Amino acid sequence: MSLPQLSPNTLHVVIDMQRLFAEDTAWHTPVTKTILSNVIKLCDVSGHRSLFAKFIVPPRAEDARGRWRDYYNRWSTMTGDVLEPGMLDLMEPLGDLAGEHDVVEKETYSVFGSSKFLDRLAVDKIDTVAFSGVETDVCVYASVLDAIDVGLRVILASDAIGSADEAAHQAVMMHLAPRLSEQLEVATTKAIMDAWMCGD
């Protein structure tokens, strides 16, 4: 399916493509390696208009706020004091593609929890966002809903997202995304690339 031409003020947002999820941890999400090539293709076509969101964990569960403390008590091996150094880094070669100002950190599921991300949207007058990354049913979907709420054109790269829970991924793609058909476009990497090149 073809995609209408993209605005010059489009941003490709890569969610949580980090060693934390790509490697052998309690949050291992094997699909990161499956979708990596398509994420890279979107980075190549978008150039400096790619932004990389990184999920940041607290040093210890007690350093988290509110119910996040319960969350990190459950996932105690995923706190900063326990994880090996560098596990929050972007997986390669994405680290080499990210410019100095193209990485934002978030302590929330949604990238909209990052003030630096909100600043980027405002400064660059972004009106369209295309999402890739993990996990479809958690951080990606939370970010999609927030983007819709502020009125952006929102595109989900169907073959550049994924989850450790395939059933949950399919639930989003087959049941939740179609409910937002007026506000959410779902397209392949190729369709997004074609629409992006038409807009340049």
N, C-alpha and C positions, 0 to 999 in steps of 0.2 A: 504494500500500500504506500502510495506517495504521500509526502508531507508538504503542506504549504510552505512557501519560502520563509526563512527565518529572518527576524529583525537583526539589524546591525548591533543591537544592544542585547544580544543573547549571551548567556553565560552557561558553560558546561560545568556542572557541579559533581565532583567525584566524592562519594560518601565512603569513608572508613576503609579504604583499600590499604590496610596497614599490616605489618608483620604480625600484629596481635591476633588477626583473624586468618592470615595466610599460613601461619606456622602451627606447630603442635602445641596448642594451648587448650584450656577448657572452652575457649570460644572459637575453636578451629572451624573455619568455614571453607571447605574444600573448593567451593565454586569460585572463590577469588581467582584461582589459577585458570579456571575455565573461561571466565569473562575478561581476563586481563587484556587479551589481544584486542578485543572490541573497545575496551576503555581507552587503550593507547590510540586506536584509530580516531576516536572522538577527540582525544587530546591533540592529535596531529592536525585535524581539520579546524579545530577551534583556536589553536595557537595560544596566544597570551590570554584568551578568553576561557581558560579552564581554571577552576578553583578546587583545591583539595581540602576536604574537611577531615580532621582527625579526632577520633574519640579519645578523650583524656580521662584517665582513671585517677582517683585520689591515692596518696601514699598509703593510707590505711582506711579501713572501713569507718572508723570513728571520725575521720576527717570529712566524710561526706555529709551532705545536709539532708535533713528530714528522712523520708523513706528510702532515700538512696543508701543510707547506712544499712538498712535491712538487706538491700540488694547486694551490697559489697560484703556483708557478712556471709551471704549465700555463696558469693563468688570470691572468697578470700584469697584464692591463688592469683587473682587478676588485679591486685592492687600494686601500686608502684614499688612498695618496699619488697615485694616478692618476685615480681616479673624481672626477667633478665634485661639488662640495659639495651636500649634500642628497639624494644618490642613495640613501642608506640610509633615508630618511624613508618613512613610509607613503604610499601613493598617495591622492590626494584622491578622495572626501571623507572617507576613513577617518581621516585625521589629526585632523579636526574631531570625530569621534565618540569618539575615544580619550580617556578621562580620564587625569589625572596618574598614577594608580596602575594603569592598565590596559595598560601597554606593558612587555614584557620583552625583553631582548636575549639572543641566544644565538650562540655561536661553533660550534655543533654542528648537525647535521641535526635532531635531536630537540629539541623544546622542553623536554624533561626535563633537558637539559644546563644549564638556567638555574636557579640557586638561588632567584631571585625567583619563578619560576613554582612551584617546589616549596613555597615559603612560602605562596603564594596558595592552593594546594590544601589545605594544612594549616589555615590560618587560617579559610578559608570552609567547611571540612569538605566539600569537593567530592567527590561520589560518581559524577558523570556528566559526560562531556565530549563535546561535539559539535564536530567539526573542519570547517573550511573553509579555502580558500587554495591555495597552490602549494608545491612540485610534488607531485602525487599519488604519484609513484613514488620520491620522495626524502624531503624534509623532512616531508611529511604522513604518509607511510607509516611513517617512522622514529618519529614521535611516536605514531602509532596503536599500534605494537607495544609501545612503552614503557608507554602507558596501559593496555593489556591486561595487561601483565606485573605491574602493581601492583594489578590487580583492579578497576579502574574500569569502569563501564558506558561503552561507547565507541560513538559514532554518527558516521558519515561522511556528510556532505551531498553526495550524488552529483552534483548540478548546481551546486555551489558550490566545486568543486575542479577542478584541471586541471594539465596539464603541457605543456612545450614539445615533448615527445615523445609524440604521441598514441598510438603503439603501446604505449609503456610505461604510459601511463595506462590503456589498455584491458586490459593484462595484469594490473594490480592489480585493476581492477574485475571482470574476467571470470574470473580464475584465482586470484589470491592472496586477495582478500577473502572469497570463498565458502568457502575452507578454514578460516576462523575464524568460521564462522556462529554458534557458541554464544557468542562473545565480542565480535563486531562486528556492529552493525546498520548497514545502508546504507539511507538514506531521502532523499527529495527535500526541498528547502527547505520546500515547503508542508507536507509531513507533519511535519517538525520543528517548524514554527511552530504547527501545530494542536496537537501534543502539548505544546508549551510553554505555550500559552494554556490548555489543559485543566488544567495543573498549577498555574497561578497562582490 
